[in-house]
Amino acid sequence: MFEDTLFIIPARGGSKGIPQKNIKHLAGKPLIYHTIDLARKFAKDDMICVSTDSIEIKEICEAYGLPVQFLRPSELATDTASAEAVIEHAYQFYKNLHYKINKIVLLQPTSPFRLPQHLTEAMKLYHHQLDMVISVMEAEANPYFLMCIENEKGYVEKLFKDTKISRRQDAPLVYQYNGAIYIINADSFEKKEGMRHFTKIVKYEMDIINSVDLDTPIDWAFAEFILEKRLFQYE
């Protein structure tokens, strides 16, 4: 158990891509339960914070035995509300209760195939001199070779047009955030006023299956396909 670590599970009620996705059933139970189960392997319930604006999500979590300490203010439950603002609100709430918090772990419910071993391995990478450990996957589209923009004349041109890279194999390896794990130095978060000023960031790489992030109906269908074909199995 990580007694100095606050585990935040952000779960707002509104979702345009997949309506009520945080409580929609996947593999026989509400999506958010998978993340609660994971967090409970690393922390006691009093250090697991579900940040939600939804009474229904609150009730579903409490029916699972996890107390929800507050309802998130409406201004932090819009499409434009930043993750940093949500983290800051939860962090300050727990600090005001005099909890000692050295690390913040953000676990989004939309990463249902993230396993305890991933969080364990990511935690081993963390040390107090870092700002953050963040989970990534190899980028599906390499910006040095495949990505393009439309210029001011309306023509398509390569994003990195000045490079001499002519083959995908010659392009530098590029990663993309997968949204599964954020391990944040609480002191850095306070002193640097959020994650946007972080410079000491270490990656934890995950594969494509474990990196599935549920944002659209196609993502959900893909997750169900993975389960149906037994490409992933819960422990």
C-alpha positions as CSV (number, residue, x, y, z in Angstrom):
1,M,0.0,0.0,0.0
2,F,1.2,3.5,-0.9
3,E,0.1,5.5,2.1
4,D,1.6,8.8,0.8
5,T,-0.1,8.6,-2.6
6,L,-3.5,10.0,-3.6
7,F,-5.2,8.0,-6.3
8,I,-7.6,10.1,-8.4
9,I,-10.2,8.6,-10.7
10,P,-11.8,11.4,-12.7
11,A,-15.3,10.4,-13.9
12,R,-17.6,13.2,-15.0
13,G,-21.2,12.4,-15.8
14,G,-21.3,14.0,-19.3
15,S,-19.9,12.1,-22.2
16,K,-20.7,12.9,-25.8
17,G,-18.7,10.1,-27.5
18,I,-20.0,7.2,-25.4
19,P,-23.1,8.3,-23.3
20,Q,-22.6,7.4,-19.6
21,K,-19.4,5.6,-20.5
22,N,-18.0,5.5,-16.9
23,I,-20.9,3.4,-15.7
24,K,-21.6,1.5,-18.9
25,H,-21.0,-2.2,-18.4
26,L,-17.8,-3.8,-19.8
27,A,-16.9,-7.4,-19.0
28,G,-19.9,-7.7,-16.7
29,K,-19.6,-4.6,-14.6
30,P,-19.6,-0.8,-14.7
31,L,-16.5,0.6,-16.5
32,I,-15.3,2.6,-13.4
33,Y,-15.3,-0.6,-11.3
34,H,-12.2,-1.9,-13.2
35,T,-10.2,1.2,-12.2
36,I,-11.5,1.1,-8.6
37,D,-10.4,-2.6,-8.4
38,L,-6.9,-1.6,-9.7
39,A,-6.6,1.3,-7.2
40,R,-7.6,-0.9,-4.3
41,K,-4.6,-3.1,-5.0
42,F,-2.3,-0.2,-4.1
43,A,-4.3,2.0,-1.7
44,K,-6.9,2.0,1.1
45,D,-10.2,3.4,0.2
46,D,-9.6,6.7,2.0
47,M,-6.8,7.5,-0.4
48,I,-8.9,6.7,-3.5
49,C,-10.7,9.7,-4.8
50,V,-13.4,9.5,-7.4
51,S,-13.8,13.0,-8.7
52,T,-17.3,13.3,-10.3
53,D,-20.1,15.7,-10.8
54,S,-22.6,12.9,-11.1
55,I,-24.9,11.8,-8.3
56,E,-25.5,8.5,-10.2
57,I,-21.7,7.8,-10.5
58,K,-21.3,8.7,-6.8
59,E,-24.1,6.2,-5.9
60,I,-22.7,3.5,-8.1
61,C,-19.2,3.8,-6.5
62,E,-20.7,3.9,-3.0
63,A,-22.7,0.8,-3.8
64,Y,-19.3,-0.8,-4.5
65,G,-18.2,0.2,-1.0
66,L,-16.1,3.2,-2.0
67,P,-17.1,6.5,-0.3
68,V,-17.1,9.5,-2.6
69,Q,-16.0,12.5,-0.6
70,F,-17.4,15.3,-2.7
71,L,-19.2,16.2,-5.9
72,R,-17.0,18.1,-8.4
73,P,-18.1,21.7,-9.0
74,S,-20.0,22.2,-12.3
75,E,-17.3,24.4,-13.8
76,L,-14.9,21.4,-13.5
77,A,-17.3,19.1,-15.3
78,T,-17.4,20.8,-18.7
79,D,-15.8,19.7,-22.0
80,T,-13.2,22.4,-21.6
81,A,-12.3,21.8,-18.0
82,S,-8.6,20.8,-17.8
83,A,-7.3,17.7,-16.1
84,E,-4.9,19.9,-14.1
85,A,-7.9,21.8,-12.6
86,V,-9.6,18.5,-11.6
87,I,-6.4,17.2,-10.0
88,E,-5.8,20.5,-8.2
89,H,-9.4,20.5,-6.8
90,A,-9.1,16.9,-5.5
91,Y,-5.6,17.4,-4.2
92,Q,-6.5,20.5,-2.2
93,F,-9.6,18.8,-0.8
94,Y,-7.4,16.0,0.7
95,K,-4.7,18.4,1.8
96,N,-7.3,20.3,3.7
97,L,-8.1,17.1,5.5
98,H,-4.4,17.0,6.5
99,Y,-3.5,13.9,4.5
100,K,0.3,13.7,3.7
101,I,0.5,13.4,0.0
102,N,3.9,13.0,-1.8
103,K,2.5,11.5,-5.0
104,I,-0.6,11.8,-7.1
105,V,-1.7,8.9,-9.3
106,L,-4.3,9.7,-12.0
107,L,-6.1,6.7,-13.3
108,Q,-8.7,7.4,-16.0
109,P,-11.6,4.9,-16.1
110,T,-11.3,4.8,-19.9
111,S,-8.3,2.6,-19.8
112,P,-9.9,-0.8,-18.9
113,F,-7.0,-3.0,-20.0
114,R,-4.4,-1.4,-17.7
115,L,-3.2,-4.1,-15.3
116,P,-1.7,-4.0,-11.8
117,Q,1.7,-5.1,-13.2
118,H,1.7,-1.9,-15.4
119,L,1.2,0.4,-12.4
120,T,3.7,-1.6,-10.4
121,E,6.3,-1.2,-13.1
122,A,5.5,2.4,-13.6
123,M,5.8,3.0,-9.9
124,K,9.3,1.5,-9.9
125,L,10.4,4.1,-12.4
126,Y,9.3,7.0,-10.1
127,H,11.6,8.8,-7.8
128,H,11.2,12.1,-6.0
129,Q,13.5,14.0,-8.3
130,L,11.1,13.4,-11.2
131,D,8.1,15.6,-12.1
132,M,6.1,12.7,-13.5
133,V,6.0,9.2,-14.9
134,I,3.6,8.9,-17.7
135,S,2.4,5.9,-19.7
136,V,2.8,5.9,-23.5
137,M,2.6,3.6,-26.5
138,E,4.5,3.7,-29.8
139,A,2.8,6.3,-32.0
140,E,0.5,4.8,-34.7
141,A,1.4,7.6,-37.1
142,N,5.0,8.8,-37.1
143,P,5.0,12.6,-37.6
144,Y,8.4,12.5,-39.2
145,F,7.1,10.4,-42.1
146,L,3.3,10.1,-42.3
147,M,1.8,13.3,-40.9
148,C,1.0,16.4,-43.0
149,I,-0.6,19.8,-42.7
150,E,-2.4,22.0,-45.2
151,N,-0.4,25.1,-45.9
152,E,-1.6,28.7,-46.5
153,K,-2.1,28.0,-50.2
154,G,-4.3,25.0,-49.6
155,Y,-1.7,22.4,-50.5
156,V,-0.8,19.4,-48.3
157,E,2.8,19.3,-47.1
158,K,4.7,17.0,-44.7
159,L,4.7,18.2,-41.2
160,F,8.5,17.9,-41.0
161,K,9.2,18.9,-44.6
162,D,12.9,19.8,-44.0
163,T,13.9,16.3,-42.9
164,K,15.7,14.0,-45.3
165,I,13.8,10.9,-44.0
166,S,12.4,9.0,-47.0
167,R,11.6,5.7,-45.4
168,R,9.4,5.0,-42.3
169,Q,12.1,2.8,-41.0
170,D,14.6,5.7,-40.8
171,A,12.3,7.9,-38.8
172,P,13.0,8.4,-35.0
173,L,10.8,6.3,-32.7
174,V,7.9,8.5,-31.5
175,Y,5.5,7.8,-28.6
176,Q,2.0,9.0,-27.8
177,Y,0.4,9.4,-24.4
178,N,-2.1,6.6,-23.9
179,G,-3.9,8.1,-20.9
180,A,-3.6,5.0,-18.7
181,I,-1.1,6.1,-15.9
182,Y,0.1,9.4,-14.6
183,I,2.3,9.3,-11.5
184,I,2.8,12.9,-10.4
185,N,5.2,14.5,-7.9
186,A,2.9,16.4,-5.6
187,D,5.6,18.9,-4.8
188,S,6.3,19.6,-8.5
189,F,2.6,20.0,-9.1
190,E,2.3,22.7,-6.5
191,K,5.6,24.6,-7.2
192,K,5.2,24.5,-11.0
193,E,1.5,25.3,-11.0
194,G,0.4,22.1,-12.8
195,M,1.8,19.6,-15.3
196,R,2.3,22.0,-18.2
197,H,5.6,23.2,-16.8
198,F,7.0,19.7,-16.1
199,T,10.3,18.9,-17.7
200,K,11.6,15.8,-15.8
201,I,9.2,13.3,-17.2
202,V,9.9,9.6,-17.7
203,K,7.9,7.3,-19.9
204,Y,6.4,3.9,-19.1
205,E,5.7,2.0,-22.4
206,M,2.6,-0.2,-22.8
207,D,1.5,-2.2,-25.8
208,I,-1.5,-1.4,-28.1
209,I,-4.0,-3.8,-26.4
210,N,-3.3,-2.5,-22.9
211,S,-3.3,1.0,-24.2
212,V,-6.9,1.0,-25.4
213,D,-8.6,4.3,-24.5
214,L,-12.4,4.4,-24.7
215,D,-13.5,7.7,-26.2
216,T,-15.7,6.8,-29.2
217,P,-18.3,4.0,-29.9
218,I,-15.6,2.5,-32.2
219,D,-13.2,2.3,-29.3
220,W,-15.9,0.5,-27.2
221,A,-16.6,-1.9,-30.0
222,F,-12.9,-2.6,-30.3
223,A,-12.7,-3.3,-26.5
224,E,-15.6,-5.8,-26.8
225,F,-13.9,-7.4,-29.8
226,I,-10.7,-7.8,-27.7
227,L,-12.6,-9.5,-24.9
228,E,-14.7,-11.7,-27.3
229,K,-11.5,-12.9,-29.1
230,R,-9.8,-13.4,-25.7
231,L,-6.9,-11.1,-26.7
232,F,-7.1,-9.8,-23.2
233,Q,-8.3,-11.5,-20.0
234,Y,-8.8,-10.1,-16.6
235,E,-7.0,-11.8,-13.8
